[in-house]
Amino acid sequence: MVYLQILGNLILIFAVFEPSKINYARGLF
């Protein structure tokens, strides 16, 4: 269930930093 927790954290981060969501995603990939 570790992946579920990480996924939930990522969704929370995306929700908080919505303006820079695209830039953050591009930084990850």
Phi, psi and omega per residue, in radians:
M1 nan 0.146 -3.126
V2 -1.181 -0.713 -3.115
Y3 -1.100 -0.635 3.114
L4 -1.107 -0.703 -3.140
Q5 -1.170 -0.751 3.122
I6 -1.101 -0.749 3.138
L7 -1.080 -0.724 3.117
G8 -1.097 -0.700 3.121
N9 -1.141 -0.706 3.127
L10 -1.108 -0.735 3.121
I11 -1.097 -0.690 3.135
L12 -1.135 -0.751 3.117
I13 -1.076 -0.774 3.139
F14 -1.076 -0.664 -3.118
A15 -1.196 -0.627 -3.114
V16 -1.340 -0.783 -3.108
F17 -1.799 0.968 -3.090
E18 -1.076 -0.723 -3.132
P19 -1.041 -0.664 -3.101
S20 -1.808 0.406 -3.103
K21 -1.118 -0.761 -3.090
I22 -1.161 -0.764 -3.137
N23 -1.103 -0.680 3.139
Y24 -1.153 -0.721 3.135
A25 -1.137 -0.710 3.129
R26 -1.154 -0.553 3.103
G27 -1.191 -0.616 3.138
L28 -1.240 -0.767 -3.089
F29 -1.724 nan nan
